[in-house]
């Protein structure tokens, strides 16, 4: 198959074909997801929490994001790679945003970048990046880079005023030229309204099944964190436990002199 393109994503929405997106932070995971037919690989700043051990996404740096994006880009042959712009890499204004977004394309090998937020300043920043020739994915609702303003990881858009702000923000981002929009942590009815209003595809996470596509953190989906996943995560495997058992078996066999046997010896 050919590399997935942004026009193809819009075509998928028009045809009612669901879009799949998962996070990837390294080359082998990118290869696995790519070969499994996942449409979009998001190099999320969630890597700060699931790979680097930070308490949230805020400490993640541009250099860390570029390092991981470059690895994912090398592993993705067909999937579209999107680099998540970390906190304060685009918040200072259009010029800073264009500069750092450009680094994701030139140095990271990504096809697009993702920005969080939908207030007027963020819409103007998204427009500037798009006008500079860089594809932008938006992200509204529960935006992890704004957790201190939100008072934690809380569902957004439950009251009417907030819902209308998110809807108008989504329209403004589409008008600014973004090619898709992540809807995180919002009621499913609101996600449906936004999805039906926009011509660009929406990708939900904790936003119900009416979005044009779905995204999860791969480590949550595979049960790699060793922790209880959020409510919106379906855990398709428990690899943490499987890996734990395999590692304990290795240790026990070494201590008992079972490994390496003649079969594994030159």
C-alpha positions in Angstrom: 0.0 0.0 0.0 1.0 3.6 -0.5 1.7 6.1 2.2 -1.4 7.4 3.8 -2.0 11.1 2.9 -4.0 13.9 4.4 -6.4 14.1 1.4 -7.0 10.3 1.9 -8.1 11.0 5.5 -10.7 13.5 4.3 -11.9 11.0 1.7 -12.2 8.4 4.5 -14.5 10.7 6.4 -16.6 11.4 3.4 -17.0 7.6 2.8 -17.7 6.9 6.5 -14.6 4.8 6.8 -13.3 4.8 10.4 -9.8 6.0 11.1 -7.4 4.4 13.6 -4.6 6.2 15.4 -2.3 4.9 18.1 0.7 6.4 19.9 4.3 5.3 19.1 7.5 6.4 20.6 10.1 4.1 19.1 11.1 2.2 15.9 10.0 -1.3 16.7 6.6 -0.2 17.9 6.2 2.0 14.9 7.0 -1.0 12.6 4.5 -3.2 14.4 1.7 -0.6 14.3 2.5 0.2 10.7 2.4 -3.5 9.7 -0.9 -3.9 11.6 -2.5 -1.3 9.4 -2.9 1.6 11.8 -3.6 4.7 9.8 -1.9 7.4 12.0 1.0 7.1 14.4 1.0 9.9 17.0 4.3 10.5 18.7 2.4 11.9 21.7 3.9 14.0 24.4 2.3 11.3 26.5 5.8 9.6 26.2 6.7 11.8 29.1 4.5 9.8 31.4 4.6 6.3 29.8 8.2 6.2 28.7 10.2 8.9 30.5 8.6 8.7 33.9 7.4 12.3 34.2 4.3 13.0 36.4 2.6 14.7 33.4 3.3 15.9 29.9 4.5 19.3 30.8 8.3 18.6 31.3 8.7 17.0 27.8 11.2 19.0 25.7 11.5 19.6 21.9 14.7 17.5 21.8 13.0 14.6 23.5 10.1 14.8 21.1 12.3 15.0 18.0 14.4 12.1 19.2 11.4 9.8 19.4 9.6 11.2 16.3 12.7 10.4 14.2 12.7 6.8 15.5 9.0 6.4 14.7 9.4 8.0 11.2 12.0 5.4 10.3 9.6 2.6 11.3 6.5 3.9 9.5 6.2 3.0 5.8 2.5 3.5 5.2 1.1 5.2 8.3 1.0 9.0 8.6 3.3 10.2 11.4 2.2 13.1 13.6 4.5 14.8 16.0 3.0 16.2 19.2 4.3 19.7 19.9 5.3 19.9 23.6 4.3 22.5 26.1 5.7 25.9 25.4 7.1 25.0 22.0 4.3 26.9 20.2 2.6 29.0 23.0 4.9 32.0 22.6 3.5 33.0 19.2 3.3 32.1 15.5 7.1 32.5 14.7 8.1 30.2 17.5 5.4 27.7 16.5 6.4 27.7 12.9 10.1 27.2 13.8 9.4 24.3 16.1 6.8 22.7 13.8 9.3 22.9 11.0 11.8 21.0 13.1 9.3 18.1 13.4 9.1 17.9 9.6 12.8 18.5 8.8 14.5 16.8 11.7 11.8 14.4 12.9 10.6 13.2 9.6 6.9 13.7 10.6 4.2 14.6 8.1 2.3 16.8 10.5 2.2 18.3 14.0 -0.5 18.4 16.7 -1.4 21.5 18.8 -3.6 21.7 21.8 -6.2 24.3 22.5 -8.9 26.3 20.6 -8.9 29.8 22.1 -8.4 32.7 19.6 -4.5 32.9 20.2 -4.2 29.1 19.5 -6.4 29.4 16.4 -4.1 32.2 15.1 -1.0 30.0 15.8 -2.6 27.0 14.0 -3.4 29.3 11.0 0.2 30.6 10.8 1.7 27.1 10.9 -0.7 25.9 8.2 0.1 28.9 6.1 3.8 28.1 6.5 3.1 24.8 4.7 2.9 22.5 7.7 -0.1 20.2 8.2 -1.7 20.7 11.6 -3.9 18.4 13.7 -5.9 20.1 16.4 -6.7 18.8 19.9 -9.6 20.1 22.1 -11.5 19.1 25.1 -9.4 17.6 27.8 -6.0 19.0 26.8 -3.3 17.6 29.1 -1.0 20.6 28.6 -3.7 22.7 30.3 -4.3 20.4 33.3 -3.4 23.1 35.9 -6.0 25.5 34.4 -8.6 22.6 34.3 -7.8 21.5 37.9 -6.7 18.0 36.7 -7.8 15.4 34.2 -11.5 16.3 34.1 -14.2 15.8 31.5 -14.8 19.0 29.5 -17.9 20.4 27.8 -20.5 19.1 30.2 -22.3 22.4 30.6 -24.0 24.2 27.8 -21.7 27.3 27.7 -18.5 25.2 27.7 -20.0 22.9 25.0 -20.7 25.9 22.7 -17.2 27.2 23.2 -15.7 23.9 22.2 -18.0 23.7 19.1 -17.2 27.2 18.0 -13.5 26.6 18.7 -13.6 23.4 16.5 -15.1 25.4 13.7 -12.5 28.2 14.0 -9.7 25.6 13.9 -11.2 24.1 10.8 -11.4 27.5 9.2 -7.7 28.0 10.2 -6.9 25.0 8.0 -6.2 22.1 10.3 -6.7 18.7 8.6 -8.2 16.8 11.6 -9.2 17.3 15.2 -8.7 15.2 18.3 -11.6 15.3 20.7 -10.6 14.2 24.2 -12.6 13.7 27.3 -15.9 15.2 26.2 -19.5 13.9 26.3 -20.4 11.7 23.3 -23.3 13.9 22.2 -21.0 16.9 22.0 -18.5 14.8 20.1 -21.2 13.8 17.6 -22.3 17.4 17.1 -18.7 18.5 16.4 -18.1 15.6 14.1 -21.3 16.2 12.1 -20.5 19.9 11.9 -16.9 19.7 10.5 -15.8 18.6 7.1 -12.5 17.4 8.5 -12.2 14.1 10.4 -12.5 14.0 14.2 -10.5 11.4 16.2 -11.9 10.6 19.6 -10.4 9.5 22.9 -12.9 9.2 25.7 -15.4 10.9 23.4 -17.7 8.1 22.3 -18.1 6.2 19.1 -19.5 8.9 16.9 -16.1 10.4 16.0 -14.6 9.6 12.6 -11.8 7.7 14.2 -10.4 6.6 17.6 -7.0 6.9 19.3 -5.5 5.3 22.4 -2.2 5.3 24.1 -0.6 2.0 22.9 0.8 1.3 26.3 -2.7 1.5 27.8 -4.2 -0.7 25.1 -1.6 -3.4 25.5 -1.6 -3.3 29.3 2.1 -2.3 29.5 1.9 0.3 32.3 1.1 -2.1 35.2 -1.6 0.3 36.3 -5.4 0.5 36.0 -6.2 2.2 32.8 -8.6 5.2 32.5 -12.4 4.4 32.0 -12.2 5.1 28.3 -9.5 2.6 27.7 -10.2 -1.0 26.6 -7.2 -3.1 27.5 -6.8 -5.6 24.7 -3.9 -7.5 26.4 -2.0 -7.6 29.7 1.6 -7.6 28.4 3.0 -6.2 31.7 2.0 -9.4 33.5 3.2 -11.6 30.6 6.6 -9.8 30.6 6.9 -10.0 34.3 6.4 -13.7 34.2 8.9 -14.2 31.4 11.5 -12.1 33.2 11.0 -14.0 36.5 11.3 -17.3 34.6 14.6 -16.1 33.2 15.9 -15.1 36.6 14.8 -18.4 38.2 16.5 -20.5 35.4 19.7 -18.6 35.7 19.8 -19.0 39.5 19.0 -22.7 39.2 21.6 -23.3 36.5 19.0 -24.3 33.9 19.8 -21.5 31.5 21.8 -21.6 29.3 21.5 -25.3 28.5 23.5 -27.0 25.7 20.7 -26.0 23.3 21.8 -22.3 23.8 25.5 -22.9 24.0 28.2 -22.9 21.2 
